[in-house]
Amino acid sequence: MDLLLILTYASICIAIFKIFNIPLNKWTVPTAVLGGVVLIGALIFLMNYNHPYSEVARTYFVSVPIVPEVSGEVIEVPVKPNQLLAAGDVLFRIDPTPFENRVRSFKAQLVAARADQSRARELAARNVGNRRDVDLTTARVEDLQAQLNIAQFELDNTVVRAPSKGFVTHVSLRPGVRAVKLPLRPSMVFIPDEGHYFVAWMRQNSQLRLTPGDEAEVAFDGIPGKVFTGRVRQVISVIGEGQVQPSGTLLSFTGSPPPGRVPVSIEITDPDYAQYAALMPGGSYGQAALYSEHFHHVAIMRKILLRMAAWMNYIFPFH
């Protein structure tokens, strides 16, 4: 955007020199250059500080790894890639045979245990048996019932269902593959239907002007010449480069990450964006500008430059 400002000033100077037939000498050329340095430098300083701009902005979406509760061989995958699903729709099925056999086994053991419990109670009531046998048989019944509940739970989870409304993309699971209940090896990736989140990464020297509720404008690389209005939803209070996790290694200067940028969540409120929202995939790249309540006349220049950048970035892609 700074380059556009310099090119615009250079074009104006060339036009003035041509129209008014101003000679090129040691006075006119340095005057034009010095005037450009002062004028453009002041505009860039006022715009970058009071109306921050970021050429690094992106839409983000949440993905949910689908990890089955049980391990087993996949026998059916009825789901289709990128097909909208409702909560509870079947994603895939695991062979239920071993789990059904466990349920039958516990049910059979539970029948015998309840019969033993009944006989122990009857003998205790006649003063022939003792209370210990009643307690042991009761504990056996409760233990088998708990194991039966677990076995039934595992049997029910051989059918893996959609956790919410959404879709599965890149379905590579096939019958015959063994699905395992390991968090590091999900069987599918589910995308909830909850919309995208647009985040602009602002430089830290502008963070004093990052305020929730301020006006914002967004330009997508995939929508040439269009600029959409919005507002700052949230200025995220942490930067990923500064996170520290427990480990056996001390922090050191050589391992210090770069400064990083401040993530700012932007809500696009422009009604014209609705017709493009379904066409923009998650992860779409773009640019964003924020407008504070200071120096409103400078904000006009920022808006003009953002619209010029929206077209220039389409004609001459920089990313």
Summary of the structure (lengths in Angstrom):
residues: 319
radius of gyration: 33.2
end to end distance: 14.0
largest distance: 126.1
contacts: 876
relative contact order: 0.17
helix: 41%
strand: 22%
